[in-house]
Amino acid sequence: MFMQQHVGDKQAAELVWSKFVFLLVSALCLCFPAALQALKRKKRYEKQLSQIDGTLSTIEFQREALENSHTNTEVLKNMGYAAQAMKKVHENMDLNKIDDLMQDITEQQDVAQEISDAISNRAAFADEFDEDELMAELEELEQEELNKGMRDVRLPSVPSTSLPSRPASTRKRAEDEDEMKQLAAWAS
């Protein structure tokens, strides 16, 4: 980065110098070779700057490739360790022993289920209560709760003034209906 900045500064300085020399040459018709030399140096610096950029890009690419290679190596190494560990764990396992163990577990679960069913059997308690009586009692309790809720309800008071017999719009509608009936009777 420092090298790029340095070469870029040199390039800018040569550009300024070549412009200065060109203006001097055009004004005095002197030092034309010096202006030409300054432009050549500027071009060389541009080429050098381009080469430095290419070199830095190549170095960056190589660094990334090395990092990826290192990561891949570590992953493969760990996968090898995992494979060896799995082999070691499975060395002591026998499929026949596993099948026998699973059958034993299934048998014990069946026994536990039978015991649980026997303990929770409601046969002895089933005749003690009549289900219809229980339902009637439940309905009675629900009705009591509903009645309690209704006692607390406050209804609005009835207006003390009399209401108009019919609003004007309703009267107009009734008159229109009467006229339509008369018109229908006349037309038929």
C-alpha positions as CSV (number, residue, x, y, z in Angstrom):
1,M,0.0,0.0,0.0
2,F,2.8,2.4,0.9
3,M,4.6,1.5,-2.3
4,Q,1.5,2.2,-4.4
5,Q,1.1,5.6,-2.7
6,H,4.8,6.4,-3.3
7,V,4.7,5.5,-7.0
8,G,1.4,7.3,-7.4
9,D,2.9,10.5,-5.9
10,K,5.9,10.2,-8.2
11,Q,3.6,9.8,-11.2
12,A,1.6,12.9,-10.2
13,A,4.8,14.9,-9.7
14,E,6.2,13.8,-13.2
15,L,2.9,14.9,-14.7
16,V,3.1,18.3,-13.1
17,W,6.8,18.6,-14.2
18,S,6.0,17.6,-17.8
19,K,3.2,20.1,-18.0
20,F,5.6,22.8,-16.6
21,V,8.4,21.9,-19.0
22,F,5.9,21.8,-21.9
23,L,4.6,25.2,-21.1
24,L,8.2,26.4,-20.7
25,V,9.1,24.9,-24.1
26,S,6.1,26.3,-25.9
27,A,6.8,29.7,-24.4
28,L,10.6,29.8,-24.9
29,C,11.0,27.0,-27.5
30,L,13.6,25.5,-25.2
31,C,14.1,22.2,-23.4
32,F,11.8,20.1,-25.6
33,P,13.8,17.0,-24.8
34,A,13.4,17.6,-21.0
35,A,9.6,17.7,-21.4
36,L,9.8,14.5,-23.5
37,Q,11.9,12.8,-20.8
38,A,9.4,13.9,-18.0
39,L,6.5,12.3,-20.0
40,K,8.6,9.1,-20.5
41,R,9.3,8.9,-16.7
42,K,5.6,9.5,-16.1
43,K,4.7,6.5,-18.4
44,R,7.3,4.3,-16.6
45,Y,5.8,5.2,-13.2
46,E,2.3,4.3,-14.5
47,K,3.6,1.0,-15.7
48,Q,5.4,0.4,-12.4
49,L,2.2,1.3,-10.5
50,S,0.2,-1.2,-12.7
51,Q,2.8,-3.9,-12.0
52,I,2.6,-3.3,-8.2
53,D,-1.2,-3.6,-8.3
54,G,-0.9,-6.9,-10.2
55,T,1.7,-8.2,-7.7
56,L,-0.5,-7.2,-4.7
57,S,-3.5,-9.0,-6.3
58,T,-1.4,-12.1,-6.8
59,I,-0.1,-12.1,-3.3
60,E,-3.7,-11.6,-1.9
61,F,-4.9,-14.5,-4.1
62,Q,-2.1,-16.8,-2.8
63,R,-2.8,-15.8,0.8
64,E,-6.5,-16.8,0.4
65,A,-5.5,-20.0,-1.3
66,L,-3.1,-20.9,1.6
67,E,-5.9,-20.1,4.2
68,N,-8.3,-22.3,2.3
69,S,-5.8,-25.1,2.1
70,H,-5.1,-24.9,5.8
71,T,-8.9,-25.0,6.6
72,N,-9.4,-28.0,4.4
73,T,-6.5,-29.8,6.0
74,E,-8.0,-29.2,9.5
75,V,-11.4,-30.3,8.4
76,L,-10.0,-33.5,6.9
77,K,-7.9,-34.2,10.0
78,N,-11.0,-33.8,12.3
79,M,-13.1,-36.0,10.0
80,G,-10.4,-38.7,10.4
81,Y,-10.5,-38.3,14.2
82,A,-14.3,-38.6,14.2
83,A,-14.2,-41.8,12.0
84,Q,-11.6,-43.4,14.3
85,A,-13.7,-42.5,17.4
86,M,-16.9,-44.0,15.8
87,K,-15.0,-47.2,14.9
88,K,-13.7,-47.5,18.5
89,V,-17.3,-47.0,19.9
90,H,-18.8,-49.5,17.6
91,E,-16.1,-52.2,18.3
92,N,-17.8,-53.1,21.5
93,M,-21.3,-53.2,20.1
94,D,-22.9,-56.5,18.9
95,L,-26.2,-56.3,16.9
96,N,-27.5,-59.5,18.6
97,K,-26.9,-58.0,22.0
98,I,-28.7,-54.8,21.0
99,D,-31.7,-56.8,19.7
100,D,-31.9,-58.8,22.9
101,L,-31.7,-55.6,25.0
102,M,-34.5,-53.9,22.9
103,Q,-36.7,-57.0,23.4
104,D,-36.1,-56.9,27.1
105,I,-37.0,-53.2,27.2
106,T,-40.2,-53.8,25.2
107,E,-41.3,-56.7,27.6
108,Q,-40.7,-54.5,30.6
109,Q,-42.7,-51.7,29.1
110,D,-45.6,-54.1,28.5
111,V,-45.4,-55.3,32.1
112,A,-45.4,-51.7,33.4
113,Q,-48.5,-50.9,31.2
114,E,-50.4,-53.9,32.5
115,I,-49.6,-52.8,36.1
116,S,-50.7,-49.2,35.4
117,D,-53.9,-50.4,33.8
118,A,-54.7,-52.7,36.8
119,I,-54.1,-49.9,39.3
120,S,-56.2,-47.3,37.4
121,N,-59.1,-49.7,36.8
122,R,-62.3,-47.9,37.8
123,A,-64.5,-51.0,37.9
124,A,-64.8,-50.9,41.7
125,F,-65.8,-47.2,41.7
126,A,-68.1,-47.2,38.6
127,D,-71.3,-48.3,40.5
128,E,-71.0,-45.8,43.3
129,F,-72.5,-42.7,41.4
130,D,-75.3,-42.5,38.9
131,E,-74.2,-40.4,35.9
132,D,-77.7,-39.0,35.2
133,E,-77.9,-37.7,38.8
134,L,-74.5,-36.1,38.4
135,M,-75.6,-34.4,35.1
136,A,-78.8,-33.1,36.7
137,E,-76.8,-31.6,39.6
138,L,-74.3,-30.0,37.2
139,E,-77.2,-28.4,35.3
140,E,-78.7,-27.1,38.6
141,L,-75.3,-25.5,39.5
142,E,-75.1,-23.9,36.1
143,Q,-78.6,-22.5,36.5
144,E,-77.8,-21.0,39.9
145,E,-74.7,-19.3,38.5
146,L,-76.8,-17.9,35.6
147,N,-79.4,-16.6,38.1
148,K,-76.7,-14.9,40.2
149,G,-75.4,-13.2,37.1
150,M,-78.8,-12.0,36.1
151,R,-79.5,-10.4,39.6
152,D,-76.6,-8.1,39.1
153,V,-77.7,-6.8,35.7
154,R,-79.2,-3.3,35.7
155,L,-81.7,-2.6,33.1
156,P,-82.1,0.9,31.7
157,S,-85.1,2.9,33.0
158,V,-88.2,3.3,30.8
159,P,-88.7,6.9,29.4
160,S,-91.4,8.8,31.2
161,T,-92.4,10.9,28.2
162,S,-94.7,9.4,25.5
163,L,-93.2,8.6,22.2
164,P,-94.5,10.1,19.0
165,S,-97.0,7.9,17.3
166,R,-95.2,7.8,14.0
167,P,-92.2,9.7,12.7
168,A,-92.8,12.1,9.8
169,S,-90.8,9.9,7.4
170,T,-92.8,6.9,8.3
171,R,-96.1,8.8,7.7
172,K,-94.8,9.9,4.3
173,R,-93.9,6.3,3.5
174,A,-97.4,5.1,4.6
175,E,-99.1,7.9,2.4
176,D,-96.9,6.8,-0.6
177,E,-98.0,3.2,0.0
178,D,-101.6,4.2,0.1
179,E,-101.3,6.1,-3.1
180,M,-99.6,3.2,-4.8
181,K,-102.4,0.8,-3.7
182,Q,-105.0,3.3,-5.1
183,L,-103.0,3.5,-8.4
184,A,-102.8,-0.2,-8.6
185,A,-106.5,-0.6,-7.9
186,W,-107.3,2.0,-10.6
187,A,-105.0,0.3,-13.2
188,S,-106.5,-3.1,-12.7
